[in-house]
Every structure is written in structure tokens, then in C-alpha cells.
């Protein structure tokens, strides 16, 4: 995660000269100092009444930063890559008696994802010209067996073990469809409202693997319709989230053109295809690693 700018000591000192307690939020405290200097007591009173809210927000940010790591530091980056590989080899791939291999096909993808999931702005520089952004979701695209799902499984374990708030659950389309056949809805994969009161929702970060692989009917509804509903709802969740943005990453064996042709069957207006613009679409090349 990216580091917050250091609080200027001179700002703290200037506020103390007016007997004002800093909140720790630089922009807010500068606005208060400006009103102090102008002698705008009425405006200052409005700010100070809201200062406890800002103070609480700053504590939440500080708590999140307490478990953050600065991967712009080469030593930190190297340590995290080594940890990731250890988790991949000893947790994810151990049952298959396999080892995680880094080569020209996945080396830069691994670098990008390591920066991305730790909120490091260097992620946007890994693939110049592609327009990848930290705030977007991830869509890994490539042929069968190149390691898309396995890579996301490894990152899911790595993020969970490092206490990263971007940690996510790996689920498959088959698993989601099976949930639908039992519950006649996919709420757990969307708003997760079951058991809540009022209009409170509790979505979680997910990675839905292998979208577009198959399209067969299940009790009157086909797989494509369920995935289509998933993508619509998760886009809404992504766009309406604020500080705690919830992501829905994807993997697929299909090209973007194939996905477009597939989802146009259910969405003639092109809304789903347009919403793929909210994804960093990352191709992984190479032969099957299985």
C-alpha cells in the first residue's frame, strides 16, 4: 500500500499557536489554520465541530497503514517475492508436487501484481502504454494451463497471510452455479446481504475463475446468464464503493473479442463489454504448465 505523506511539523506548531489540536489530516488542518489566520471564528467553529470525524478517519487510515509495506524499496520487494514463492511452493502447489516457476511469460505479470496488491504506484509503470491503474480490477487472460488461476490462488494465500485488506477469495464459475442451484440466487458472491438488516450490504473481494468456459442450462437458467448478472452487480459494487473498494477479479481462457461475442448474446446494449474497461486486462502467454 502506498505511504501517506509525512505530517509537517511546522503545521503542528502553527496550530498549537492558536491552541488548536491537529487532527493529523494535512488538508483539513491547513484549512483550519487558514481560518485561524483570517480570524474567521464562525467558519472555524464549523470546522472544529467536524474535526472528531476527521480524527476518527485518520485513525482508520493509520490502522490500515500499520500493516502496509513499501514495495518501492527494492529490499522490501525482494523479500515479498521470496515470501510469495515460499507460500506458492509450500501451500498452494505442494499437494501437486509442483514448484512455482518464474520465466519470461509471467515475470512482469508477477511484478505488476505484487505492486498492485500492495498499492504501490510502480505497478502503473511495469507495462508502459497499457494504461493499467491501481484502482481497476484484474482480468487475467490466456490459454488453458498457462497459470492464471494458480497465480491468483497464490496471491490469495499471500495476501491473507500478510494481513492485506486487498485479500480475496478464489471461486469458480462452477462453484457459483452450484450455489445458485441450491439457493436460487448468488447473493453470497454479490452484495452478501443474507442475515443483514436494512439495506446494509457486505460484499467481499473475489476472483471468479474461468468465465466464459461453458454455457449450459441449470434448472431453467444458463451459466452465461448467471455470470452476466454477477458482472453487472459486481460493477455496481465496485463503482459505489468508496474508501473500502471491493473488487471482483476475473480469469478467462477467452480473448476479449471472444468475450464480447459471448456476452452480446445476453446484453445487446454492450454494457458488460463497456464495463470491462474497469479491468486491467493482462495477457499471460506460454505453454501449459500442468
C-alpha positions as CSV (number, residue, x, y, z in Angstrom):
1,X,0.0,0.0,0.0
2,X,1.2,3.5,-0.7
3,X,2.6,5.5,2.1
4,X,0.8,8.7,3.4
5,X,2.7,12.0,3.2
6,X,4.5,12.9,6.4
7,X,2.7,15.4,8.6
8,X,4.6,18.7,8.5
9,X,6.0,19.7,12.0
10,X,5.6,23.3,11.1
11,X,1.8,22.8,10.6
12,X,1.5,21.2,14.0
13,X,3.5,24.1,15.6
14,X,1.4,26.7,13.8
15,X,-1.9,25.2,15.0
16,X,-0.6,25.0,18.6
17,X,0.0,28.7,18.4
18,X,-3.8,29.1,18.1
19,X,-4.5,26.4,20.8
20,X,-5.9,24.1,18.1
21,X,-5.3,20.4,18.3
22,X,-4.2,18.9,15.0
23,X,-6.3,16.0,13.5
24,X,-3.5,14.5,11.6
25,X,-5.1,15.2,8.2
26,X,-2.9,17.6,6.4
27,X,-5.5,19.2,4.1
28,X,-8.1,19.6,6.9
29,X,-5.6,21.1,9.3
30,X,-4.3,23.5,6.7
31,X,-7.9,24.7,6.1
32,X,-8.3,25.2,9.9
33,X,-5.0,27.1,10.1
34,X,-6.2,29.3,7.2
35,X,-9.3,30.3,9.1
36,X,-7.3,30.9,12.3
37,X,-5.0,33.3,10.5
38,X,-8.0,35.1,9.0
39,X,-9.8,35.3,12.3
40,X,-12.9,33.6,10.8
41,X,-14.3,32.3,14.1
42,X,-17.7,31.3,12.7
43,X,-16.1,29.2,10.0
44,X,-13.5,27.8,12.4
45,X,-16.3,26.7,14.8
46,X,-17.9,24.7,11.9
47,X,-14.5,23.0,11.2
48,X,-13.7,22.2,14.8
49,X,-17.1,20.6,15.3
50,X,-16.4,18.2,12.5
51,X,-12.8,17.6,13.5
52,X,-13.6,14.5,15.6
53,X,-15.0,12.9,12.4
54,X,-11.7,13.6,10.6
55,X,-9.7,12.4,13.6
56,X,-11.6,9.0,13.5
57,X,-11.0,8.7,9.8
58,X,-7.3,9.3,10.4
59,X,-7.2,6.5,13.0
60,X,-8.8,4.2,10.5
61,X,-6.2,5.1,7.8
62,X,-3.3,4.7,10.4
63,X,-4.6,1.2,11.3
64,X,-4.6,0.2,7.6
65,X,-1.1,1.7,7.1
66,X,0.2,-0.3,10.1
67,X,0.0,-3.4,8.0
68,X,1.2,-1.8,4.8
69,X,4.5,-2.4,3.1
70,X,6.5,-0.1,0.9
71,X,7.4,-2.2,-2.1
72,X,9.1,0.8,-3.8
73,X,12.0,-0.3,-1.6
74,X,13.9,-2.9,-3.6
75,X,14.7,-4.9,-0.5
76,X,11.1,-5.0,0.6
77,X,10.1,-6.0,-2.9
78,X,12.6,-8.9,-3.0
79,X,11.5,-10.1,0.5
80,X,7.9,-10.2,-0.5
81,X,8.6,-12.0,-3.8
82,X,10.5,-14.6,-1.8
83,X,7.6,-14.9,0.7
84,X,5.2,-15.3,-2.2
85,X,7.3,-18.1,-3.8
86,X,7.6,-19.9,-0.4
87,X,3.8,-19.8,0.0
88,X,3.3,-20.9,-3.6
89,X,5.6,-23.9,-3.2
90,X,4.7,-25.0,0.3
91,X,1.0,-24.2,0.4
92,X,-0.6,-23.9,-3.0
93,X,1.4,-26.2,-5.2
94,X,2.7,-28.7,-2.6
95,X,-0.2,-31.1,-3.0
96,X,0.5,-31.3,-6.7
97,X,4.3,-31.8,-6.1
98,X,5.0,-28.8,-8.3
99,X,7.2,-25.7,-7.9
100,X,6.4,-22.1,-8.9
101,X,8.3,-21.2,-12.0
102,X,9.2,-17.6,-12.9
103,X,10.0,-17.1,-16.6
104,X,9.7,-14.6,-19.4
105,X,6.0,-15.4,-19.7
106,X,5.0,-14.4,-16.1
107,X,7.9,-12.4,-14.6
108,X,6.5,-9.0,-15.4
109,X,2.9,-10.1,-14.6
110,X,4.2,-11.2,-11.2
111,X,5.9,-7.8,-10.7
112,X,2.8,-5.9,-11.7
113,X,0.5,-7.9,-9.3
114,X,3.0,-7.7,-6.4
115,X,3.0,-3.9,-6.7
116,X,-0.7,-3.7,-7.5
117,X,-1.9,-5.7,-4.5
118,X,0.3,-3.7,-2.2
119,X,-1.0,-0.4,-3.6
120,X,2.4,0.6,-4.9
121,X,2.2,3.2,-7.8
122,X,5.1,1.5,-9.5
123,X,2.5,-1.0,-10.8
124,X,1.4,1.5,-13.4
125,X,4.9,1.7,-14.8
126,X,5.5,-2.1,-15.3
127,X,3.7,-2.2,-18.7
128,X,4.2,1.2,-20.3
129,X,1.4,2.2,-22.7
130,X,-1.2,-0.3,-21.5
131,X,-2.9,2.2,-19.2
132,X,-3.1,-0.2,-16.2
133,X,-4.3,1.5,-13.0
134,X,-4.2,0.7,-9.3
135,X,-7.9,1.4,-8.8
136,X,-9.1,-1.1,-11.5
137,X,-9.9,-4.8,-11.2
138,X,-7.7,-7.5,-12.6
139,X,-8.6,-9.7,-15.6
140,X,-6.0,-12.4,-16.4
141,X,-6.4,-13.7,-19.9
142,X,-4.5,-16.6,-21.6
143,X,-4.7,-20.1,-22.9
144,X,-5.6,-23.2,-20.9
145,X,-2.9,-24.1,-18.3
146,X,-0.7,-21.0,-18.5
147,X,-1.1,-20.4,-14.8
148,X,-3.9,-17.8,-14.5
149,X,-5.9,-19.4,-11.7
150,X,-2.8,-20.8,-10.0
151,X,-1.3,-17.3,-9.9
152,X,-4.4,-15.8,-8.3
153,X,-4.6,-18.7,-5.8
154,X,-1.0,-18.0,-4.7
155,X,-1.8,-14.3,-4.4
156,X,-4.9,-15.0,-2.4
157,X,-2.8,-17.0,0.1
158,X,0.0,-14.4,0.2
159,X,-2.4,-11.5,0.8
160,X,-4.2,-13.3,3.6
161,X,-1.0,-14.2,5.4
162,X,0.3,-10.7,5.2
163,X,-2.9,-9.2,6.5
164,X,-3.5,-7.3,3.3
165,X,-7.0,-5.7,3.1
166,X,-7.0,-6.5,-0.7
167,X,-7.0,-10.2,0.1
168,X,-9.7,-12.0,-1.9
169,X,-11.4,-15.4,-2.1
170,X,-10.9,-17.6,-5.2
171,X,-14.1,-19.1,-6.6
172,X,-15.0,-20.8,-9.9
173,X,-18.0,-20.3,-12.2
174,X,-18.9,-23.9,-11.4
175,X,-18.9,-23.2,-7.7
176,X,-21.1,-20.1,-8.2
177,X,-23.6,-22.0,-10.4
178,X,-23.8,-24.8,-7.8
179,X,-24.6,-22.2,-5.1
180,X,-27.4,-20.9,-7.4
181,X,-28.9,-24.4,-7.8
182,X,-29.1,-24.7,-4.0
183,X,-30.2,-21.2,-3.1
184,X,-31.8,-19.9,-6.3
185,X,-29.6,-16.8,-6.0
186,X,-25.9,-15.8,-6.0
187,X,-26.1,-13.2,-3.2
188,X,-23.0,-14.6,-1.4
189,X,-21.0,-13.7,-4.5
190,X,-22.6,-10.2,-4.8
191,X,-24.0,-8.0,-2.1
192,X,-23.8,-10.7,0.6
193,X,-27.0,-9.3,2.2
194,X,-28.1,-12.5,3.8
195,X,-28.5,-12.0,7.6
196,X,-28.1,-8.3,7.4
197,X,-30.7,-5.7,8.4
198,X,-32.0,-2.7,6.5
199,X,-30.1,-2.0,3.3
200,X,-26.6,-2.9,4.6
201,X,-24.5,-4.9,2.2
202,X,-21.3,-6.8,3.0
203,X,-19.6,-7.7,-0.3
204,X,-16.1,-9.3,-0.2
205,X,-13.2,-9.3,-2.6
206,X,-13.4,-12.2,-5.1
207,X,-11.7,-13.7,-8.0
208,X,-14.1,-15.5,-10.3
209,X,-12.1,-18.0,-12.4
210,X,-12.7,-19.3,-15.9
211,X,-15.6,-17.0,-17.1
212,X,-16.9,-18.0,-20.5
213,X,-15.6,-21.6,-20.4
214,X,-19.0,-23.2,-20.6
215,X,-22.6,-22.3,-21.1
216,X,-25.1,-25.0,-20.1
217,X,-28.6,-24.8,-18.5
218,X,-29.2,-25.4,-14.8
219,X,-32.8,-25.7,-13.8
220,X,-34.0,-23.3,-16.4
221,X,-31.2,-20.8,-16.3
222,X,-27.9,-21.0,-18.2
223,X,-24.4,-20.3,-16.9
224,X,-23.9,-17.2,-19.1
225,X,-26.9,-15.5,-17.5
226,X,-25.6,-16.1,-14.0
227,X,-22.2,-14.8,-14.9
228,X,-23.8,-11.8,-16.7
229,X,-25.7,-11.0,-13.5
230,X,-22.5,-11.4,-11.5
231,X,-20.6,-8.9,-13.7
232,X,-23.4,-6.3,-13.6
233,X,-23.8,-6.4,-9.8
234,X,-20.0,-6.5,-9.1
235,X,-19.5,-3.5,-11.3
236,X,-22.2,-1.6,-9.3
237,X,-20.4,-2.7,-6.1
238,X,-17.1,-1.5,-7.5
239,X,-18.3,1.9,-8.6
240,X,-20.3,2.6,-5.5
241,X,-17.5,1.6,-3.0
242,X,-15.5,4.5,-1.6
243,X,-12.6,4.0,0.7
244,X,-13.1,0.3,1.1
245,X,-13.5,-0.6,-2.5
246,X,-14.4,-4.2,-3.1
247,X,-13.0,-5.8,-6.2
248,X,-14.1,-8.8,-8.4
249,X,-11.1,-10.0,-10.3
250,X,-11.5,-12.5,-13.2
251,X,-9.6,-15.1,-15.2
252,X,-10.6,-16.4,-18.6
253,X,-9.3,-18.6,-21.4
254,X,-11.1,-16.4,-24.0
255,X,-9.8,-13.3,-25.8
256,X,-11.6,-10.0,-25.3
257,X,-13.2,-10.4,-28.7
258,X,-14.5,-13.8,-27.8
259,X,-15.9,-12.5,-24.5
260,X,-17.6,-9.7,-26.4
261,X,-19.3,-12.1,-28.8
262,X,-20.3,-14.3,-25.9
263,X,-21.8,-11.7,-23.7
264,X,-23.6,-9.9,-26.6
265,X,-25.9,-12.9,-26.5
266,X,-27.3,-11.7,-23.2
267,X,-26.6,-7.9,-23.3
268,X,-27.4,-6.4,-26.7
269,X,-26.6,-2.9,-25.3
270,X,-23.0,-3.7,-24.8
271,X,-23.0,-2.7,-21.1
272,X,-21.0,-5.7,-19.9
273,X,-18.3,-5.2,-22.6
274,X,-18.1,-1.5,-21.7
275,X,-17.6,-2.4,-18.0
276,X,-14.5,-4.5,-18.9
277,X,-12.9,-1.0,-19.2
278,X,-12.8,-1.1,-15.4
279,X,-10.3,-4.0,-15.6
280,X,-6.6,-4.2,-16.1
281,X,-6.7,-6.8,-18.9
282,X,-3.4,-8.7,-18.5
283,X,-2.5,-11.5,-21.0
284,X,-0.3,-14.4,-19.9
285,X,1.5,-16.2,-22.7
286,X,3.3,-19.5,-22.9
287,X,2.5,-23.2,-22.9
288,X,0.5,-25.2,-20.4
289,X,2.3,-25.6,-17.0
290,X,0.3,-28.6,-16.0
